[in-house]
Amino acid sequence: MEHTPLPFDVAGVERWLRDHDLHDGPVRLRRIGDGHSNLTYAVSTGERTVVLRRPPPPPLPRGAHDMRREARILRALAGTGVPVPRVLAVAEAGEVMDVPCYVMEHLDGVVATGSLPTALDDPPGRRATAEAFIDVLATLHTLDWHGLGLDGLGRPDGFLRRQLDRLPNLIADADGGLPAEFEEIRDRLRTTLPVSGPPALLHGDFRFGNVMLAPEAPARLLGVLDWELAGIGDPLADLAYTLATYAVPDEPTHALTAMSAVTLADGFPTRDALAARYADATDANLSALPWYESCQLFKLAVLFEYNRRKAVTGPADSRGDPYYADPSLVEGLLDASRRRAGSPTSQPGPTGQFDTTR
């Protein structure tokens, strides 16, 4: 049992697990994950281990950290080509703790952010791992989300414009103004906004830190984790996020590539190679991909700046995660966004917009 206070009553969790036939011994909890978002615990009960997910302690932004929504997505994806853990039980607020939560199966795999499992850790294994990784994203974007019962999960119309209009409000002043370095990027993105193709089910945070690999060859994903940012929207936004957070040699790292330095090793494909493989699987037109990557990095910079301010100037009793206090995290993401925008393939079409349809 960890020594830091838990945001729930362990006895209540134990009773809940027993009611769902998920308990066969004394409960032991271990915090897992990077700790910057929803709280995840490995819960051991005798010979069995399950995984408990709950939101962080309040206050919570409206609509954020919705455990019922996350569990709904996992259940819908069961049996598709996108591997996910099986949901075992879902509790409403007040049933087990003060917020909704759920329990899912524990997968016996590896979240590889620094190195791969030994059986895969050579150039051919690294390439196969990256290809399996991008293939799952392509499969996700080709699923029939209507048929999976995921209507209402998001509003695809105006998806890109809405994000550029609303997300920066997190760091705007009372008159709606942004710091100059943010405003310059936001305005450029607005004036070169792509025309989105058909919407798809998006993960929202698809990177090596959020997938679990099988520890043995051949390379395969056991499960895709952390679906809290999932929705319906432009699939190239999802692809761009994945590529923009994929570390490559001879390029300055930023906050997200530093979390997945595993892909710096010899044998991992380039971003261009992964993008080409995705396009072959989905028939996507990637001519505007640099715009999408720049946009995703800009959005990350906004979120990191918002959290930096909470960590530095927030009230002492509710100050944010000190991880975010370092201003170089924001600067690195802004610099990366500018670099992506400077790609020579980032050329607007005849209407002044990128056309990503085919």
C-alpha positions as CSV (number, residue, x, y, z in Angstrom):
1,M,0.0,0.0,0.0
2,E,1.4,3.4,-0.9
3,H,1.9,5.9,1.9
4,T,0.4,9.0,0.3
5,P,-3.3,9.6,1.1
6,L,-5.7,7.9,-1.3
7,P,-8.6,9.9,-2.7
8,F,-11.1,7.1,-1.8
9,D,-11.9,4.6,0.9
10,V,-10.1,1.3,0.4
11,A,-12.8,-0.6,2.3
12,G,-15.4,0.7,0.0
13,V,-13.4,-0.4,-3.1
14,E,-13.0,-3.8,-1.5
15,R,-16.7,-4.2,-0.9
16,W,-17.4,-3.1,-4.5
17,L,-15.0,-5.6,-5.9
18,R,-16.4,-8.4,-3.8
19,D,-19.9,-7.5,-5.1
20,H,-18.7,-8.0,-8.6
21,D,-16.8,-11.3,-7.9
22,L,-13.5,-9.5,-8.4
23,H,-12.1,-10.1,-4.9
24,D,-10.3,-13.1,-3.6
25,G,-8.0,-11.8,-0.9
26,P,-6.7,-8.7,0.9
27,V,-6.6,-5.5,-1.3
28,R,-3.3,-4.0,-2.1
29,L,-3.0,-0.9,-4.3
30,R,-0.2,0.5,-6.4
31,R,-0.3,3.7,-8.3
32,I,0.6,3.3,-12.0
33,G,0.9,5.8,-14.9
34,D,2.6,9.2,-15.1
35,G,0.3,10.9,-12.7
36,H,-0.6,14.0,-14.7
37,S,-4.2,13.2,-15.4
38,N,-6.7,10.5,-14.3
39,L,-5.5,8.3,-11.4
40,T,-4.8,4.7,-12.2
41,Y,-4.1,1.9,-9.7
42,A,-3.2,-1.7,-9.9
43,V,-5.4,-3.4,-7.4
44,S,-4.2,-6.8,-6.2
45,T,-6.7,-9.1,-4.4
46,G,-5.1,-12.4,-3.6
47,E,-4.0,-14.0,-6.8
48,R,-5.9,-11.5,-9.0
49,T,-4.9,-8.0,-10.2
50,V,-7.3,-5.5,-11.8
51,V,-6.9,-1.9,-12.8
52,L,-8.9,0.9,-11.2
53,R,-9.4,4.3,-13.0
54,R,-10.8,7.4,-11.4
55,P,-10.6,11.2,-12.0
56,P,-8.0,13.3,-10.2
57,P,-9.2,15.1,-7.0
58,P,-11.5,18.1,-7.6
59,P,-12.0,20.7,-8.8
60,L,-12.5,19.2,-12.2
61,P,-13.1,21.1,-15.5
62,R,-16.7,20.7,-16.7
63,G,-16.9,17.6,-18.9
64,A,-13.4,16.4,-18.2
65,H,-12.2,13.1,-16.8
66,D,-15.5,11.3,-17.6
67,M,-15.0,7.7,-16.5
68,R,-18.4,6.5,-17.7
69,R,-17.6,7.9,-21.2
70,E,-14.2,6.2,-21.2
71,A,-15.7,2.9,-20.1
72,R,-18.3,3.2,-22.9
73,I,-15.6,3.6,-25.5
74,L,-13.7,0.6,-24.2
75,R,-16.8,-1.6,-24.3
76,A,-17.6,-0.5,-27.8
77,L,-14.1,-1.3,-29.0
78,A,-14.1,-4.8,-27.6
79,G,-13.7,-7.4,-30.4
80,T,-12.6,-4.8,-33.0
81,G,-9.1,-4.6,-34.5
82,V,-8.2,-2.0,-31.8
83,P,-7.0,-3.9,-28.7
84,V,-8.3,-2.6,-25.4
85,P,-8.6,-3.9,-21.8
86,R,-11.9,-5.4,-20.9
87,V,-14.1,-3.4,-18.6
88,L,-15.2,-5.4,-15.6
89,A,-17.3,-3.0,-13.6
90,V,-18.4,0.7,-13.6
91,A,-19.6,2.7,-10.5
92,E,-21.6,5.9,-10.4
93,A,-20.6,8.8,-8.2
94,G,-21.5,7.9,-4.6
95,E,-21.5,4.2,-5.2
96,V,-17.8,3.6,-4.3
97,M,-16.3,7.0,-4.1
98,D,-17.4,10.6,-4.7
99,V,-16.8,10.4,-8.4
100,P,-17.6,7.7,-11.1
101,C,-14.9,5.1,-11.6
102,Y,-14.4,1.8,-13.3
103,V,-12.3,-1.4,-13.1
104,M,-10.7,-3.1,-16.1
105,E,-8.6,-6.1,-16.7
106,H,-4.9,-6.0,-16.0
107,L,-2.8,-6.7,-19.1
108,D,0.4,-8.5,-18.8
109,G,2.5,-6.4,-21.1
110,V,4.9,-3.5,-21.3
111,V,4.5,0.3,-21.7
112,A,7.7,1.0,-23.5
113,T,8.8,4.6,-23.2
114,G,12.6,4.2,-22.6
115,S,13.3,0.8,-24.2
116,L,11.5,-2.1,-25.8
117,P,11.2,-5.6,-24.3
118,T,14.4,-7.6,-24.9
119,A,12.7,-9.8,-27.5
120,L,12.0,-6.7,-29.7
121,D,14.9,-4.5,-28.9
122,D,16.9,-4.8,-32.1
123,P,16.5,-2.9,-35.4
124,P,14.0,-5.3,-37.0
125,G,12.0,-5.5,-33.8
126,R,11.9,-1.8,-33.4
127,R,10.7,-1.3,-37.0
128,A,8.0,-4.0,-36.5
129,T,6.9,-2.4,-33.2
130,A,6.5,1.0,-34.8
131,E,4.6,-0.5,-37.7
132,A,2.3,-2.4,-35.4
133,F,1.7,0.8,-33.5
134,I,0.8,3.0,-36.5
135,D,-1.3,0.1,-38.0
136,V,-3.6,0.2,-34.9
137,L,-4.1,3.9,-35.3
138,A,-5.1,3.4,-38.9
139,T,-7.5,0.6,-37.9
140,L,-9.1,2.9,-35.3
141,H,-9.7,5.6,-38.0
142,T,-11.4,3.2,-40.3
143,L,-13.8,1.7,-37.8
144,D,-17.6,2.3,-38.2
145,W,-18.2,4.4,-35.2
146,H,-21.9,4.7,-36.0
147,G,-22.1,0.9,-36.0
148,L,-20.2,0.8,-32.7
149,G,-22.9,2.9,-31.0
150,L,-20.6,5.9,-30.5
151,D,-22.8,8.6,-32.0
152,G,-22.9,11.6,-29.8
153,L,-19.3,11.2,-28.7
154,G,-18.4,14.5,-30.3
155,R,-19.3,17.2,-32.8
156,P,-17.2,16.7,-36.0
157,D,-18.6,19.7,-37.8
158,G,-16.2,22.6,-37.3
159,F,-13.9,20.4,-35.3
160,L,-10.6,22.2,-36.2
161,R,-12.0,25.8,-36.1
162,R,-13.7,25.1,-32.7
163,Q,-10.4,23.9,-31.1
164,L,-8.5,27.0,-32.4
165,D,-11.3,29.3,-31.2
166,R,-11.9,27.8,-27.7
167,L,-8.7,26.2,-26.4
168,P,-6.6,29.3,-26.3
169,N,-9.2,30.9,-24.0
170,L,-7.5,29.0,-21.2
171,I,-4.6,31.4,-21.3
172,A,-6.3,34.6,-22.7
173,D,-6.5,37.8,-20.7
174,A,-9.7,39.5,-19.7
175,D,-10.0,41.1,-23.1
176,G,-9.4,37.8,-24.9
177,G,-5.8,38.6,-25.9
178,L,-3.1,36.0,-26.0
179,P,0.6,36.3,-25.3
180,A,2.3,37.5,-28.6
181,E,4.1,34.2,-29.2
182,F,0.8,32.3,-29.0
183,E,-1.2,34.8,-31.0
184,E,1.1,34.7,-33.9
185,I,0.9,30.9,-34.3
186,R,-2.9,30.8,-33.6
187,D,-3.6,33.5,-36.3
188,R,-1.5,31.7,-38.9
189,L,-3.3,28.4,-38.2
190,R,-6.6,30.1,-38.5
191,T,-5.8,31.6,-41.9
192,T,-4.6,28.3,-43.4
193,L,-7.3,26.1,-41.9
194,P,-7.6,22.8,-43.8
195,V,-10.9,21.4,-45.2
196,S,-11.5,18.2,-43.2
197,G,-12.4,14.9,-44.7
198,P,-14.8,12.3,-43.2
199,P,-14.8,12.2,-39.4
200,A,-13.4,9.2,-37.5
201,L,-13.2,7.9,-34.0
202,L,-10.1,9.6,-32.4
203,H,-8.0,8.5,-29.5
204,G,-6.7,12.0,-28.7
205,D,-3.4,10.9,-27.0
206,F,-2.1,8.1,-29.1
207,R,1.6,7.7,-28.3
208,F,4.0,5.0,-27.0
209,G,3.3,6.0,-23.4
210,N,-0.4,5.1,-23.9
211,V,-0.1,1.6,-25.5
212,M,0.9,-1.7,-24.0
213,L,3.1,-4.0,-26.0
214,A,3.3,-7.8,-25.8
215,P,6.7,-8.6,-24.3
216,E,7.5,-11.3,-26.9
217,A,7.9,-11.4,-30.7
218,P,6.2,-10.9,-33.0
219,A,5.6,-7.2,-32.2
220,R,2.0,-6.4,-31.4
221,L,-0.1,-4.2,-29.2
222,L,-1.9,-5.8,-26.3
223,G,-4.0,-2.7,-25.5
224,V,-4.5,0.9,-26.1
225,L,-4.9,2.9,-22.9
226,D,-6.1,6.3,-21.6
227,W,-9.1,7.1,-23.7
228,E,-10.2,10.2,-21.8
229,L,-9.5,12.5,-24.8
230,A,-11.3,10.4,-27.4
231,G,-13.9,11.8,-29.6
232,I,-15.2,12.1,-33.2
233,G,-13.3,14.4,-35.5
234,D,-10.7,14.9,-38.1
235,P,-8.5,11.8,-38.2
236,L,-5.5,13.7,-39.4
237,A,-5.5,15.6,-36.1
238,D,-5.0,12.3,-34.4
239,L,-2.2,11.2,-36.8
240,A,-0.5,14.5,-36.5
241,Y,-0.5,14.3,-32.7
242,T,1.1,10.8,-32.9
243,L,3.8,11.9,-35.2
244,A,4.5,15.2,-33.4
245,T,5.0,13.3,-30.2
246,Y,7.2,10.6,-31.8
247,A,10.9,11.3,-31.0
248,V,13.4,11.3,-33.8
249,P,17.2,11.8,-33.9
250,D,18.8,15.1,-34.8
251,E,15.8,17.1,-33.6
252,P,15.4,19.0,-30.3
253,T,13.2,17.1,-27.9
254,H,10.1,18.7,-26.4
255,A,7.9,17.7,-23.4
256,L,6.1,14.9,-25.2
257,T,9.0,13.5,-27.3
258,A,11.0,13.3,-24.0
259,M,8.3,11.0,-22.6
260,S,8.8,8.5,-25.4
261,A,12.6,8.6,-26.1
262,V,12.4,4.9,-27.0
263,T,11.9,5.8,-30.7
264,L,15.3,7.4,-30.8
265,A,17.0,4.0,-31.1
266,D,18.3,2.7,-34.4
267,G,15.8,0.9,-36.5
268,F,12.7,2.9,-35.6
269,P,11.1,4.3,-38.8
270,T,11.1,8.0,-39.6
271,R,7.9,10.0,-39.3
272,D,7.6,10.1,-43.0
273,A,7.7,6.3,-43.2
274,L,5.0,6.0,-40.6
275,A,2.8,8.6,-42.3
276,A,3.2,6.8,-45.6
277,R,2.2,3.5,-44.0
278,Y,-0.8,5.1,-42.5
279,A,-1.8,6.6,-45.9
280,D,-1.5,3.3,-47.6
281,A,-3.9,1.7,-45.0
282,T,-6.5,4.6,-45.0
283,D,-6.1,6.2,-48.4
284,A,-5.7,9.5,-46.6
285,N,-4.3,12.6,-48.4
286,L,-1.5,13.9,-46.2
287,S,-0.6,17.1,-48.1
288,A,-1.7,19.2,-45.2
289,L,0.0,17.1,-42.5
290,P,2.5,19.8,-41.5
291,W,-0.4,22.1,-40.6
292,Y,-1.9,19.5,-38.4
293,E,1.3,18.8,-36.6
294,S,1.9,22.5,-36.0
295,C,-1.6,22.8,-34.7
296,Q,-1.3,19.9,-32.3
297,L,2.0,21.2,-30.9
298,F,0.4,24.7,-30.5
299,K,-2.5,23.1,-28.5
300,L,-0.1,21.2,-26.3
301,A,1.8,24.5,-25.7
302,V,-1.5,26.1,-24.6
303,L,-2.3,23.3,-22.2
304,F,1.2,23.3,-20.8
305,E,1.1,27.1,-20.3
306,Y,-2.3,26.8,-18.5
307,N,-0.8,24.2,-16.2
308,R,2.4,26.2,-15.7
309,R,0.3,29.1,-14.5
310,K,-1.6,26.9,-12.1
311,A,1.7,25.4,-10.8
312,V,3.4,28.8,-10.3
313,T,0.6,31.2,-9.3
314,G,-2.3,29.1,-8.2
315,P,-3.6,29.2,-4.6
316,A,-1.3,27.4,-2.2
317,D,-4.0,24.9,-1.3
318,S,-4.8,23.9,-4.9
319,R,-1.6,24.6,-6.7
320,G,-1.1,22.5,-9.9
321,D,1.4,19.8,-10.6
322,P,4.9,21.2,-10.1
323,Y,6.1,19.2,-13.1
324,Y,4.5,22.0,-15.3
325,A,6.3,24.9,-13.6
326,D,9.3,24.8,-15.9
327,P,8.7,27.5,-18.7
328,S,11.1,25.7,-21.0
329,L,8.4,23.0,-21.5
330,V,6.1,25.6,-23.1
331,E,8.9,27.2,-25.1
332,G,9.9,23.8,-26.5
333,L,6.4,23.1,-27.8
334,L,6.1,26.5,-29.4
335,D,9.4,26.1,-31.1
336,A,8.4,22.7,-32.4
337,S,5.1,24.1,-33.7
338,R,7.0,26.8,-35.6
339,R,9.4,24.2,-37.1
340,R,6.5,22.0,-38.4
341,A,4.9,25.1,-40.0
342,G,8.1,25.8,-41.9
343,S,8.0,22.5,-43.7
344,P,8.3,23.0,-47.5
345,T,5.3,20.6,-48.0
346,S,3.0,23.0,-46.1
347,Q,1.6,24.8,-49.1
348,P,-2.0,26.1,-49.3
349,G,-4.3,25.2,-52.0
350,P,-5.9,27.6,-54.5
351,T,-8.6,28.7,-52.0
352,G,-6.0,29.6,-49.4
353,Q,-7.0,26.4,-47.4
354,F,-5.5,23.0,-47.4
355,D,-7.7,20.3,-48.9
356,T,-7.2,17.0,-47.0
357,T,-10.0,15.2,-48.8
358,R,-9.4,12.7,-51.5
